[in-house]
Amino acid sequence: NMAFRRDCIRDHKIGDGLKGGGAQVGTEQGRAASVLRSGKQLHFLRDAWLLHHCAPRKEGDGRAEYLTQFAFDTTYNTAYTLWRYQHPALATVVQLRGLLVGSRHVPGLLRLLAVPGKAALAAKHFAPALSGARDGWLARTKDP
């Protein structure tokens, strides 16, 4: 979670290219990368507190039905912000790591091999994640 000054939000738009509803993955990363690219600084406040309502969890709230779309949206947004705002070498490394290792929400290729009992479930989400990463890369130049 991040907080931005009002002038920062006004001056550093991230485009309308993100996928998903609500608080999309990539919003904060895109704006932070835009700020850094402009030569400004970001500050980490260790003593800051953030209070918000927790999002529903996939256990018992019906989220399992849309995890495949979530995998696509998450990797799309990550690829979109990486390739739009970061140096191509860094974007390549981060993107490859994401596709190989994955995350808590979106499995990587290595998770398919490492957890035999859950390989079918991970594989169900890996294909949309791969498509999301490709589509995010292709969309990186579409927004002004």
C-alpha positions as CSV (number, residue, x, y, z in Angstrom):
1,N,0.0,0.0,0.0
2,M,1.2,3.5,-0.8
3,A,0.0,7.0,-0.3
4,F,0.7,9.8,-2.7
5,R,0.5,13.6,-2.4
6,R,-2.3,15.2,-4.3
7,D,0.0,16.9,-6.8
8,C,1.8,13.6,-7.4
9,I,-1.5,12.0,-8.3
10,R,-2.4,14.9,-10.6
11,D,1.0,15.0,-12.3
12,H,1.7,11.3,-12.6
13,K,-1.1,9.6,-14.4
14,I,-0.6,5.9,-15.2
15,G,-3.1,5.5,-18.0
16,D,-6.3,3.6,-18.2
17,G,-4.7,0.4,-19.4
18,L,-5.0,-1.7,-16.2
19,K,-7.3,-4.7,-16.1
20,G,-9.6,-5.8,-13.3
21,G,-12.0,-4.1,-11.0
22,G,-11.4,-2.2,-7.8
23,A,-7.8,-1.8,-6.7
24,Q,-5.9,-3.3,-9.6
25,V,-2.4,-4.8,-9.2
26,G,0.0,-2.4,-10.8
27,T,-1.6,0.9,-9.8
28,E,0.9,1.8,-7.1
29,Q,3.9,0.4,-9.0
30,G,3.0,2.3,-12.1
31,R,2.6,5.6,-10.4
32,A,5.8,5.1,-8.3
33,A,7.8,4.2,-11.4
34,S,6.5,7.3,-13.1
35,V,7.5,9.5,-10.1
36,L,11.0,8.0,-10.0
37,R,11.4,8.4,-13.8
38,S,10.6,12.1,-13.4
39,G,13.6,12.5,-11.1
40,K,11.6,12.8,-7.8
41,Q,12.0,10.7,-4.7
42,L,9.8,8.2,-2.9
43,H,10.0,7.9,0.9
44,F,9.4,4.9,3.0
45,L,7.8,5.7,6.4
46,R,8.3,2.9,8.9
47,D,5.9,4.4,11.4
48,A,3.0,5.0,9.1
49,W,-0.3,3.2,9.7
50,L,-2.8,2.2,7.1
51,L,-6.3,1.3,8.0
52,H,-8.6,-0.1,5.4
53,H,-11.2,-2.9,5.0
54,C,-9.7,-6.2,4.2
55,A,-10.7,-7.7,0.8
56,P,-12.6,-10.9,0.8
57,R,-10.5,-14.1,0.7
58,K,-10.7,-16.9,-1.8
59,E,-11.4,-19.4,1.1
60,G,-15.2,-19.6,1.4
61,D,-16.3,-16.4,-0.4
62,G,-16.7,-17.6,-4.0
63,R,-13.3,-16.1,-5.1
64,A,-12.2,-19.5,-6.6
65,E,-14.6,-19.0,-9.5
66,Y,-12.7,-16.0,-10.8
67,L,-9.1,-16.9,-9.9
68,T,-8.4,-17.6,-13.6
69,Q,-9.4,-14.1,-14.6
70,F,-7.4,-12.8,-11.6
71,A,-4.3,-14.6,-12.8
72,F,-4.7,-12.9,-16.2
73,D,-5.4,-9.5,-14.8
74,T,-2.5,-9.6,-12.3
75,T,0.2,-10.6,-14.8
76,Y,-1.2,-8.2,-17.4
77,N,-1.0,-5.3,-15.0
78,T,2.4,-6.3,-13.8
79,A,3.8,-6.6,-17.3
80,Y,2.1,-3.4,-18.4
81,T,3.6,-1.3,-15.7
82,L,7.0,-3.0,-15.9
83,W,7.4,-2.5,-19.6
84,R,5.9,0.9,-19.6
85,Y,8.0,2.5,-16.8
86,Q,11.1,0.4,-16.2
87,H,14.3,-0.1,-18.1
88,P,13.9,-3.0,-20.6
89,A,16.7,-5.1,-18.9
90,L,15.0,-4.8,-15.5
91,A,11.6,-5.5,-16.9
92,T,12.9,-8.6,-18.6
93,V,14.5,-10.0,-15.4
94,V,11.4,-9.3,-13.3
95,Q,9.0,-10.7,-15.9
96,L,11.0,-13.9,-16.3
97,R,11.2,-14.4,-12.6
98,G,7.5,-13.9,-12.3
99,L,6.8,-16.5,-15.0
100,L,9.3,-19.0,-13.6
101,V,8.7,-18.6,-9.8
102,G,5.3,-16.9,-9.7
103,S,3.8,-15.4,-6.6
104,R,1.4,-16.3,-3.8
105,H,-1.5,-15.7,-6.2
106,V,-0.2,-16.6,-9.6
107,P,1.8,-19.7,-10.0
108,G,5.0,-19.9,-12.0
109,L,6.3,-22.7,-14.1
110,L,8.5,-24.0,-11.3
111,R,5.5,-24.4,-9.0
112,L,3.9,-26.7,-11.6
113,L,6.9,-29.0,-11.3
114,A,7.5,-28.6,-7.5
115,V,4.0,-29.4,-6.2
116,P,2.8,-32.5,-8.0
117,G,-0.5,-32.8,-6.0
118,K,-1.5,-29.3,-7.0
119,A,-0.1,-29.2,-10.5
120,A,-3.5,-29.4,-12.2
121,L,-4.8,-26.4,-10.3
122,A,-1.6,-24.4,-10.9
123,A,-1.7,-25.3,-14.6
124,K,-5.2,-23.9,-14.8
125,H,-3.9,-20.5,-13.8
126,F,-0.6,-20.6,-15.5
127,A,-2.0,-20.4,-19.1
128,P,-4.0,-17.2,-18.3
129,A,-1.0,-15.8,-16.5
130,L,1.2,-16.3,-19.5
131,S,-1.4,-14.7,-21.8
132,G,-1.7,-11.8,-19.4
133,A,2.0,-11.2,-19.4
134,R,2.1,-11.3,-23.2
135,D,-0.9,-8.9,-23.6
136,G,0.5,-6.5,-21.0
137,W,3.8,-6.4,-22.9
138,L,1.9,-5.7,-26.2
139,A,-0.3,-2.9,-24.5
140,R,2.6,-1.0,-23.0
141,T,2.7,1.7,-25.7
142,K,-1.1,2.1,-26.2
143,D,-1.8,4.7,-23.5
144,P,-0.5,8.2,-23.8
